Amino acid sequence: MIDTHCHIDFEDFDDDREDVIKRAKDKLDHVIVSGYSNDSNMKVLQLSKDYENFIYPTFGFHPVSSQNATEEEIKTAHENVVKHLDEIVAVGEVGMDYFYVTDKALRERQQEIFTGFLNLANEYEKPIVMHVRDCEKKAVNIIADYDNIPYFVFHCYGGSLKTAKRIKNMGNAYMSFSTMLCYSQKHQDLIKKIDLDYILTETDSPYLAMTKEDRNEPANVVNAVYKIAELKNMDVETVDEVTTNNARKIFKI
């Protein structure tokens, strides 16, 4: 099993990060830690060096943060992607967030920055991990123009079934489902109708734990895999094998 998206570089894990990683190692094959900002990108890179062949980094800039970033900060983010191109497994997380952001000008700024990262991934033929909350349909329309990006990942997918079918028809796009599956009826209804060949698993740790008081962690991705098996009436081994192989193909791990 692979947690394809988490943030164990966050200060939430400063007191017991080593224990968290040990628990992940006991259950998982790999963990992908997604950069969130310029500082975060450097932290996830260091984690990948400290836990070589187990933790893999992606470099991105979260859309809610990027909308207020300076041009210099975005330029630095781009430069770091290029500088560490051989060390990262994808660009991300990047994208747009229409749930938290309703201001039209800020949404346009998010899209402008997102497009910049898409151009970068396209130029260097790198997979891209996208945070496109409440604008999945718009994101599908935008990414259709990028022919050299090998794979698109819709992190923590929560769009419509209609949009999910469009994503599937792209042939090189995947939807990642988190531990939210254990309690979100919307996500449970979605995953029943989406082919396993287009699914990845994640935790988005420290977020999306079983309760709002809990802190999520990578080892909990096991819960998502078991829930997928239950909802699809499949054996756990098959769900594990297919979703793990999907991740290995996309991120080359």
PAZAPA-4460 file (N, C-alpha, C; in steps of 0.05 Angstrom, whole numbers, plus 32768, in hexadecimal, padded with zeros to 4 digits):
% residues 253
    n_x    n_y    n_z   ca_x   ca_y   ca_z    c_x    c_y    c_z   seq   type   mol
   8011   7FE8   8000   8000   8000   8000   8011   8019   8000     1      M     A
   8007   802E   7FF4   8016   8047   7FF2   8003   805E   7FFA     2      I     A
   800D   806F   800C   7FFF   8088   8011   800A   809C   7FFD     3      D     A
   7FFA   80A3   7FE9   8004   80B4   7FD4   8003   80D2   7FD9     4      T     A
   7FF9   80D9   7FF1   7FF7   80F6   7FF7   7FF5   80FA   8015     5      H     A
   8009   8106   8020   8008   810E   803D   801B   8125   8042     6      C     A
   801A   812F   805B   802A   8146   8062   8037   8142   807D     7      H     A
   8047   812D   807F   8054   8127   8098   806C   8139   809E     8      I     A
   8071   814D   808D   8085   8161   8093   8079   8176   80A5     9      D     A
   805E   8177   80A9   8051   818B   80B9   805A   8189   80D6    10      F     A
   8058   81A0   80E4   8060   81A1   8100   804E   818E   8112    11      E     A
   8037   8186   8107   8026   8173   8116   8035   815A   811D    12      D     A
   804A   8154   810E   8059   813B   8112   8074   813F   811E    13      F     A
   807A   8157   8127   8095   815D   8131   809C   814D   814A    14      D     A
   8088   8146   815A   808E   8138   8173   8092   811A   8170    15      D     A
   8087   810F   815A   8088   80F1   8157   808A   80E8   813A    16      D     A
   8097   80F8   8129   8098   80F2   810D   80A5   80D7   8108    17      R     A
   80BA   80D1   8116   80C8   80B7   8112   80B6   80A0   8118    18      E     A
   80A5   80A2   812D   8092   808D   8134   807D   808A   811E    19      D     A
   8074   80A1   8114   805F   80A1   80FF   806A   8093   80E6    20      V     A
   8083   8098   80DF   808F   808C   80C8   8094   806E   80CD    21      I     A
   809B   8067   80E5   809F   804B   80EC   8084   803B   80E9    22      K     A
   806E   8047   80F2   8054   803A   80EF   804D   8037   80D2    23      R     A
   8054   804B   80C2   804F   804A   80A5   805F   8034   8098    24      A     A
   8078   8032   80A0   808A   801D   8095   8080   8001   809C    25      K     A
   8073   7FFE   80B3   8068   7FE4   80BB   8052   7FDB   80A9    26      D     A
   8044   7FEE   809C   802C   7FE7   808D   802D   7FED   806F    27      K     A
   803E   8000   8067   803D   800A   804C   8057   8005   803D    28      L     A
   8055   8006   8022   806D   8003   8011   807B   801E   800F    29      D     A
   806C   8033   800B   8078   804E   8007   8064   8063   8011    30      H     A
   8070   807B   8015   8060   8093   801C   8069   80AA   800A    31      V     A
   8056   80B8   7FFF   805D   80D0   7FEF   8055   80E9   7FFF    32      I     A
   8068   80FA   8004   8063   8112   8014   8062   812A   8001    33      V     A
   804C   8138   8001   8047   814E   7FEE   804F   8169   7FF9    34      S     A
   8060   8177   7FEB   8068   8192   7FF2   8051   81A5   7FEF    35      G     A
   8051   81B9   8001   803A   81CB   8005   8042   81E8   8000    36      Y     A
   805C   81ED   8003   8067   8208   8001   8085   8205   7FFC    37      S     A
   8093   821B   7FF9   80B0   8219   7FF4   80BF   820C   800C    38      N     A
   80B7   8214   8024   80C3   8207   803C   80BC   81EA   803E    39      D     A
   80A2   81E4   8039   8099   81C8   803A   80A7   81B7   8026    40      S     A
   80AC   81C2   800E   80B9   81B2   7FF9   80D5   81A9   8002    41      N     A
   80E3   81BB   800F   80FE   81B4   8019   80FC   819F   8030    42      M     A
   80E8   81A1   8040   80E5   818E   8056   80DE   8172   804B    43      K     A
   80CD   8171   8037   80C6   8156   802D   80DD   814A   801E    44      V     A
   80EE   815B   8011   8106   8151   8004   8119   8144   8019    45      L     A
   811C   8152   802F   812D   8147   8044   8122   812D   804F    46      Q     A
   8108   812B   8053   80FC   8112   805C   8102   80FB   8049    47      L     A
   8100   8101   802F   8105   80EC   801B   8122   80E3   801C    48      S     A
   8134   80F4   8024   8150   80ED   8027   8155   80DD   8041    49      K     A
   8147   80E5   8056   8149   80D7   8070   813D   80BB   806F    50      D     A
   8129   80B8   805E   811B   809E   805C   811A   8096   803F    51      Y     A
   8132   8093   8034   8136   808D   8018   8128   8072   8010    52      E     A
   811B   8073   7FF9   810C   805C   7FEE   80F3   8055   7FFD    53      N     A
   80EC   8065   8010   80D2   8062   801E   80C1   807B   801A    54      F     A
   80CC   8092   8020   80BE   80AC   801D   80C8   80B9   8002    55      I     A
   80B4   80C2   7FF3   80BA   80D0   7FDA   80AC   80EB   7FDA    56      Y     A
   80BA   8100   7FCF   80AF   811B   7FD1   80A2   8125   7FB7    57      P     A
   808F   8137   7FBA   8085   8147   7FA4   8088   8164   7FAC    58      T     A
   808C   8175   7F98   8090   8192   7F9D   8078   81A1   7F93    59      F     A
   806B   81B1   7FA4   8054   81C1   7F9B   8051   81DA   7FAA    60      G     A
   8039   81E6   7FA8   8032   81FE   7FB6   8013   81FE   7FB8    61      F     A
   8009   81FA   7FD1   7FEC   81F7   7FD5   7FDE   8210   7FCA    62      H     A
   7FC7   820C   7FBC   7FBA   8223   7FAF   7FB1   8239   7FC2    63      P     A
   7FA8   8232   7FDA   7F9E   8246   7FED   7FB6   8257   7FF7    64      V     A
   7FCE   824C   7FF7   7FE6   825B   7FFE   7FF1   826A   7FE6    65      S     A
   7FF0   825D   7FCF   7FFC   8268   7FB7   7FEE   8282   7FAE    66      S     A
   7FD5   8285   7FB3   7FC6   829D   7FAB   7FD1   82B6   7FB7    67      Q     A
   7FDE   82B3   7FCE   7FEA   82CB   7FDC   8008   82CC   7FDA    68      N     A
   8013   82B9   7FCB   8031   82B8   7FC8   803A   82CE   7FB5    69      A     A
   8053   82D6   7FBA   805F   82EA   7FA8   8069   82DB   7F8F    70      T     A
   806E   82EB   7F7A   8079   82E0   7F61   8094   82D2   7F67    71      E     A
   80A4   82DE   7F79   80BE   82D3   7F80   80BB   82B8   7F8D    72      E     A
   80A7   82B5   7F9E   80A2   829B   7FAB   809A   8285   7F97    73      E     A
   8089   828D   7F84   8081   8279   7F70   8098   8272   7F5E    74      I     A
   80A9   8286   7F57   80C0   8282   7F47   80D3   826E   7F55    75      K     A
   80D7   8272   7F6F   80E8   8260   7F7F   80DD   8243   7F7E    76      T     A
   80C3   8241   7F81   80B6   8226   7F80   80BC   8219   7F65    77      A     A
   80BA   8228   7F4F   80BF   821D   7F35   80DD   8214   7F33    78      H     A
   80EE   8226   7F3C   810B   8220   7F3B   8112   8207   7F4A    79      E     A
   8105   8204   7F61   810B   81EC   7F72   8101   81D2   7F65    80      N     A
   80EB   81D4   7F57   80E1   81BC   7F48   80F6   81B4   7F33    81      V     A
   8100   81C7   7F24   8114   81C1   7F10   812E   81B7   7F1C    82      V     A
   8137   81C4   7F32   8150   81BD   7F3F   814F   81A0   7F4A    83      K     A
   8138   8198   7F53   8136   817E   7F60   8125   816A   7F50    84      H     A
   8124   816F   7F36   8113   8160   7F24   8117   8141   7F27    85      L     A
   812F   8139   7F2A   8135   811C   7F2B   8130   8110   7F47    86      D     A
   812B   8122   7F5B   8126   8118   7F76   8108   8117   7F7D    87      E     A
   80F8   8127   7F70   80DB   8127   7F75   80CC   8115   7F62    88      I     A
   80B6   810A   7F6B   80A7   80F7   7F5A   8090   8105   7F4C    89      V     A
   808A   811E   7F53   8074   812D   7F46   8075   814A   7F4D    90      A     A
   8067   815A   7F3E   8062   8176   7F45   8047   8176   7F55    91      V     A
   8046   8183   7F6C   802E   8184   7F7B   8032   8184   7F99    92      G     A
   801F   818C   7FAA   8005   8190   7F9F   8002   81AD   7F96    93      E     A
   7FF4   81B0   7F80   7FEF   81CA   7F74   7FD2   81CA   7F6A    94      V     A
   7FC7   81E1   7F65   7FAC   81E1   7F5A   7F9B   81F9   7F61    95      G     A
   7F82   81F3   7F66   7F6E   8208   7F6C   7F5B   81FE   7F82    96      M     A
   7F52   8210   7F93   7F40   8209   7FA8   7F28   821C   7FA9    97      D     A
   7F11   8213   7F9E   7EFA   8224   7F9D   7EE8   8220   7FB6    98      Y     A
   7EF0   820E   7FC8   7EE1   820A   7FE1   7EE8   8220   7FF4    99      F     A
   7F01   8225   7FF8   7F0A   8239   800B   7F0B   8255   7FFF   100      Y     A
   7F0E   8256   7FE5   7F12   8270   7FD7   7EFB   8276   7FC4   101      V     A
   7EEC   828B   7FCA   7ED5   8292   7FB9   7EDB   82AC   7FA9   102      T     A
   7EEF   82BB   7FB2   7EF5   82D5   7FA4   7EFF   82CF   7F88   103      D     A
   7EF3   82DD   7F75   7EF9   82D8   7F58   7F16   82DE   7F51   104      K     A
   7F20   82F4   7F5B   7F3C   82FC   7F55   7F50   82E7   7F61   105      A     A
   7F4A   82DD   7F79   7F5C   82CA   7F85   7F5A   82AF   7F76   106      L     A
   7F42   82A8   7F6D   7F40   828F   7F5D   7F4F   8292   7F43   107      R     A
   7F4F   82A9   7F36   7F5E   82AD   7F1E   7F7C   82AC   7F23   108      E     A
   7F84   82B6   7F3A   7FA1   82B4   7F42   7FA9   8297   7F46   109      R     A
   7F98   8288   7F54   7F9D   826B   7F57   7FA0   825D   7F3C   110      Q     A
   7F8E   8263   7F2A   7F90   8256   7F10   7FA9   825E   7F01   111      Q     A
   7FB1   8277   7F03   7FCA   8280   7EF6   7FE2   8271   7F01   112      E     A
   7FE3   826D   7F1B   7FFA   825F   7F27   7FF8   8241   7F20   113      I     A
   7FE1   8236   7F21   7FDD   821A   7F19   7FE6   8215   7EFD   114      F     A
   7FDF   8227   7EEB   7FE8   8225   7ECF   8006   8225   7ECD   115      T     A
   8013   8236   7EDD   8030   8237   7EDD   803D   821C   7EE4   116      G     A
   8031   820F   7EF8   803B   81F5   7F00   8035   81DF   7EEB   117      F     A
   801E   81E2   7EDF   8017   81CF   7EC9   802B   81D2   7EB2   118      L     A
   8032   81EB   7EAB   8046   81EF   7E96   8061   81E2   7E9D   119      N     A
   8068   81E5   7EB7   8081   81D9   7EC1   8081   81BB   7EBE   120      L     A
   806B   81AF   7EC8   8069   8191   7EC7   8068   8188   7EAA   121      A     A
   805C   8198   7E99   805A   8191   7E7C   8076   8192   7E6F   122      N     A
   8084   81A7   7E76   809F   81AB   7E6A   80B2   8194   7E72   123      E     A
   80B1   818C   7E8B   80C3   8178   7E95   80B7   815C   7E97   124      Y     A
   809F   815A   7E8C   8091   8140   7E8B   8090   8132   7EA6   125      E     A
   8085   8140   7EB9   8083   8136   7ED5   8066   8133   7EDC   126      K     A
   805E   811E   7EEB   8043   811C   7EF5   803C   8134   7F06   127      P     A
   8022   8139   7F08   8019   814F   7F18   8002   8147   7F2B   128      I     A
   8005   814F   7F44   7FF1   8149   7F59   7FE1   8163   7F5E   129      V     A
   7FC7   8160   7F5B   7FB6   8178   7F5A   7FA2   817A   7F71   130      M     A
   7FA1   8191   7F7E   7F8D   8197   7F92   7F79   81AA   7F84   131      H     A
   7F62   819F   7F7C   7F4F   81AE   7F6D   7F33   81AC   7F7A   132      V     A
   7F32   81B4   7F93   7F19   81B0   7FA2   7F02   81C2   7F98   133      R     A
   7EEC   81B6   7F92   7ED4   81C3   7F89   7ED7   81D0   7F6D   134      D     A
   7EEC   81C8   7F5F   7EF0   81D2   7F44   7EFC   81BC   7F32   135      C     A
   7EF4   81A3   7F38   7EFF   818C   7F29   7EF8   818E   7F0B   136      E     A
   7EE0   8195   7F05   7ED8   8197   7EE9   7EE8   81AC   7EDA   137      K     A
   7EEC   81C3   7EE6   7EFD   81D8   7EDA   7F1A   81CE   7ED6   138      K     A
   7F24   81C0   7EEA   7F3F   81B5   7EE8   7F42   81A2   7ED0   139      A     A
   7F2E   8191   7ECC   7F2F   817E   7EB5   7F31   818E   7E9B   140      V     A
   7F22   81A3   7E99   7F22   81B4   7E81   7F3E   81C1   7E7D   141      N     A
   7F4A   81C9   7E93   7F64   81D7   7E91   7F7A   81C3   7E89   142      I     A
   7F7B   81AC   7E95   7F92   819A   7E91   7F91   818C   7E76   143      I     A
   7F7A   818E   7E68   7F78   8181   7E4E   7F8C   818B   7E3A   144      A     A
   7F98   81A2   7E3F   7FAA   81AF   7E2B   7FC7   81A6   7E30   145      D     A
   7FCC   8195   7E44   7FE8   818E   7E4A   7FEE   8171   7E43   146      Y     A
   7FFB   816E   7E2C   7FFF   8154   7E20   8018   8145   7E2B   147      D     A
   802A   8154   7E37   8043   8147   7E3F   8045   8140   7E5D   148      N     A
   802F   8146   7E6B   802E   813E   7E88   8026   8121   7E88   149      I     A
   8037   810F   7E92   8032   80F2   7E90   8019   80E9   7EA0   150      P     A
   8016   80F5   7EB8   7FFF   80ED   7EC9   7FF4   8104   7ED9   151      Y     A
   7FDA   8105   7EDB   7FCC   8118   7EEC   7FBF   810A   7F03   152      F     A
   7FC3   8114   7F1C   7FB7   8109   7F33   7FA5   811D   7F40   153      V     A
   7F8B   8116   7F42   7F77   8126   7F50   7F78   811E   7F6E   154      F     A
   7F88   812D   7F7D   7F8B   8127   7F9A   7F71   812A   7FA9   155      H     A
   7F6B   8117   7FB9   7F53   8117   7FCA   7F3A   811E   7FB9   156      C     A
   7F35   810E   7FA5   7F1F   8114   7F92   7F04   8115   7FA0   157      Y     A
   7EF5   812B   7F99   7EDB   812E   7FA4   7EC7   813A   7F91   158      G     A
   7ECE   8138   7F77   7EBC   8143   7F62   7EA5   8131   7F5C   159      G     A
   7E97   8136   7F46   7E80   8127   7F3E   7E88   810D   7F30   160      S     A
   7E75   80FB   7F2D   7E79   80E2   7F1E   7E7D   80E8   7F01   161      L     A
   7E6F   80FC   7EF7   7E72   8104   7EDB   7E8E   810D   7ED5   162      K     A
   7E99   811E   7EE7   7EB5   8127   7EE3   7EC8   8110   7EE7   163      T     A
   7EC2   80FE   7EF9   7ED4   80E6   7EFD   7ED5   80D6   7EE3   164      A     A
   7EC0   80D4   7ED5   7EC0   80C5   7EBB   7ED1   80D3   7EA7   165      K     A
   7ED0   80EE   7EA7   7EE2   80FD   7E94   7EFF   80F9   7E9B   166      R     A
   7F05   80F8   7EB5   7F20   80F3   7EBE   7F29   80D7   7EB5   167      I     A
   7F19   80C4   7EB9   7F1F   80A9   7EB1   7F25   80A7   7E93   168      K     A
   7F15   80B6   7E83   7F18   80B5   7E66   7F31   80C2   7E5C   169      N     A
   7F3E   80D2   7E6D   7F58   80DE   7E65   7F6D   80C8   7E61   170      M     A
   7F6B   80B3   7E71   7F7E   809D   7E6E   7F97   809F   7E7F   171      G     A
   7F9E   80B8   7E86   7FB7   80BB   7E96   7FB1   80CC   7EAF   172      N     A
   7F98   80CB   7EB8   7F90   80DB   7ED0   7F84   80C8   7EE5   173      A     A
   7F8A   80CE   7EFE   7F82   80BD   7F14   7F75   80CD   7F2A   174      Y     A
   7F64   80C0   7F3A   7F57   80CC   7F50   7F60   80BF   7F6A   175      M     A
   7F69   80D0   7F7D   7F73   80C5   7F96   7F5D   80C8   7FAB   176      S     A
   7F59   80B2   7FBB   7F45   80B2   7FD0   7F53   80AE   7FEB   177      F     A
   7F49   80BD   7FFE   7F56   80BD   8018   7F46   80AD   802D   178      S     A
   7F4F   80AF   8045   7F42   80A2   805C   7F26   80AE   8061   179      T     A
   7F1F   80C3   8053   7F04   80CE   8054   7EEF   80B9   804B   180      M     A
   7EF8   80A6   803B   7EE7   8090   8032   7ED9   8082   8049   181      L     A
   7EE6   8082   8060   7EDC   8073   8077   7EC3   8080   8083   182      C     A
   7EBE   809A   807D   7EA7   80A8   8089   7E98   80BA   8076   183      Y     A
   7EA2   80BF   805E   7E94   80D1   804C   7E83   80C1   8038   184      S     A
   7E69   80C5   803B   7E56   80B7   8029   7E5A   80BF   800C   185      Q     A
   7E60   80D9   8007   7E65   80E2   7FEC   7E7C   80D3   7FDF   186      K     A
   7E92   80D0   7FED   7EA9   80C2   7FE3   7EA4   80A4   7FE0   187      H     A
   7E95   8099   7FF2   7E8E   807D   7FEF   7E7D   8078   7FD7   188      Q     A
   7E6A   8089   7FD1   7E59   8086   7FBA   7E69   8089   7FA0   189      D     A
   7E7D   809B   7FA1   7E8E   80A0   7F89   7E9F   8087   7F83   190      L     A
   7EAC   807D   7F97   7EC0   8068   7F92   7EB4   804E   7F89   191      I     A
   7E9B   804A   7F90   7E8D   8032   7F86   7E8B   8032   7F68   192      K     A
   7E8B   804A   7F5C   7E86   804C   7F3F   7E9F   8053   7F2F   193      K     A
   7EB6   8055   7F3C   7ECF   805B   7F2E   7EE1   8043   7F2D   194      I     A
   7EEA   803D   7F15   7EFB   8025   7F10   7F15   8027   7F21   195      D     A
   7F1C   8011   7F2D   7F33   800F   7F3E   7F4D   8017   7F2F   196      L     A
   7F4D   8013   7F15   7F65   801A   7F05   7F6C   8037   7F05   197      D     A
   7F59   8048   7F0F   7F5E   8065   7F0F   7F5E   8070   7F2B   198      Y     A
   7F64   805F   7F3F   7F62   8067   7F5B   7F7D   8065   7F69   199      I     A
   7F83   8079   7F79   7F9A   8079   7F8B   7F90   807C   7FA8   200      L     A
   7FA1   8076   7FBB   7F99   8078   7FD7   7FAC   808D   7FE5   201      T     A
   7FA1   809B   7FF9   7FB0   80AF   8007   7FA3   80B4   8023   202      E     A
   7FB2   80C3   8033   7FA6   80CC   804D   7FA3   80EA   804F   203      T     A
   7FB4   80F9   8041   7FB5   8116   8044   7FBC   811E   8061   204      D     A
   7FCA   810C   806E   7FD2   8111   808A   7FE0   812D   808C   205      S     A
   7FDB   813C   80A2   7FCD   8134   80BA   7FAE   8137   80B9   206      P     A
   7FA4   813E   80A1   7F88   8144   809D   7F78   812A   8099   207      Y     A
   7F5D   812D   8099   7F4A   8118   8091   7F4B   80FF   80A3   208      L     A
   7F51   8103   80BC   7F51   80EC   80CF   7F34   80E4   80D4   209      A     A
   7F30   80CE   80E3   7F16   80C3   80E8   7F04   80D6   80F8   210      M     A
   7F10   80E7   8109   7F01   80FC   8117   7F11   8116   8115   211      T     A
   7F04   812C   811A   7F11   8146   8117   7F26   814A   812D   212      K     A
   7F24   813B   8142   7F38   813E   8158   7F51   812E   8152   213      E     A
   7F4F   811A   8141   7F66   8108   813C   7F79   8114   8128   214      D     A
   7F92   810B   8128   7FA5   8112   8114   7FA8   80F9   8102   215      R     A
   7FA6   80FE   80E8   7FA9   80E7   80D5   7FC6   80E1   80D1   216      N     A
   7FCD   80C9   80C8   7FE8   80C2   80C2   7FE9   80AD   80AC   217      E     A
   8000   80AB   809E   8001   809A   8086   7FF8   807D   808A   218      P     A
   7FFE   8070   80A1   7FF6   8055   80A5   7FD8   8050   80A2   219      A     A
   7FC9   8066   80A6   7FAC   8064   80A5   7FA1   8060   8089   220      N     A
   7FB3   8062   8075   7FAA   805D   8059   7F9F   8041   8056   221      V     A
   7FA8   802F   8068   7F9D   8014   8068   7F7F   8014   806B   222      V     A
   7F74   8027   807B   7F57   8029   807F   7F49   802F   8065   223      N     A
   7F55   8040   8054   7F49   8047   803B   7F49   802F   8028   224      A     A
   7F5F   8020   8028   7F60   8008   8016   7F4B   7FF4   801E   225      V     A
   7F48   7FEF   8038   7F34   7FDC   8042   7F18   7FE6   803B   226      Y     A
   7F13   8000   803D   7EF9   800B   8037   7EF2   8008   801A   227      K     A
   7F06   800D   8008   7F02   800A   7FEC   7EFA   7FED   7FE6   228      I     A
   7F08   7FDA   7FF2   7F02   7FBE   7FEE   7EE6   7FB7   7FF7   229      A     A
   7EDE   7FC2   800D   7EC3   7FBD   8017   7EAE   7FC9   8005   230      E     A
   7EB2   7FE2   7FFC   7E9E   7FF0   7FEC   7E9C   7FE4   7FD0   231      L     A
   7EB2   7FD9   7FC6   7EB2   7FCD   7FAB   7EAE   7FAF   7FAB   232      K     A
   7EAB   7FA4   7FC3   7EA7   7F87   7FC6   7EBE   7F78   7FB9   233      N     A
   7ED7   7F81   7FBF   7EEF   7F75   7FB4   7F00   7F6C   7FCC   234      M     A
   7F13   7F5A   7FC6   7F26   7F53   7FDC   7F3B   7F69   7FDF   235      D     A
   7F44   7F6B   7FF7   7F57   7F81   7FFE   7F71   7F7E   7FEE   236      V     A
   7F7A   7F66   7FEA   7F93   7F61   7FDB   7F91   7F6D   7FBF   237      E     A
   7F7B   7F6A   7FB2   7F78   7F75   7F97   7F78   7F94   7F97   238      T     A
   7F69   7F9F   7FAA   7F69   7FBD   7FAC   7F85   7FC7   7FB2   239      V     A
   7F93   7FBA   7FC4   7FAE   7FC1   7FCB   7FC0   7FC0   7FB2   240      D     A
   7FBF   7FAA   7FA4   7FD1   7FA5   7F8D   7FCC   7FBA   7F77   241      E     A
   7FB3   7FBF   7F70   7FAC   7FD1   7F5A   7FB3   7FEE   7F61   242      V     A
   7FAB   7FF7   7F79   7FB0   8013   7F80   7FCE   8018   7F84   243      T     A
   7FDC   8004   7F8F   7FF9   8006   7F92   8007   8008   7F77   244      T     A
   7FFF   7FF7   7F65   800B   7FF7   7F4A   8005   8011   7F3B   245      N     A
   7FEE   801C   7F3F   7FE7   8036   7F34   7FFB   804B   7F3D   246      N     A
   8000   804B   7F57   8012   805F   7F62   802F   805B   7F58   247      A     A
   8037   8041   7F58   8053   803C   7F4E   8056   8045   7F31   248      R     A
   8042   8041   7F21   8044   8049   7F05   8046   8068   7F02   249      K     A
   8035   8076   7F11   8034   8093   7F0E   804E   80A0   7F19   250      I     A
   8056   8097   7F31   806C   80A4   7F3E   8087   8097   7F3A   251      F     A
   8087   8081   7F2B   80A0   8072   7F25   80AF   806A   7F3E   252      K     A
   80A1   805D   7F50   80AE   8054   7F69   80AA   8036   7F6C   253      I     A
***
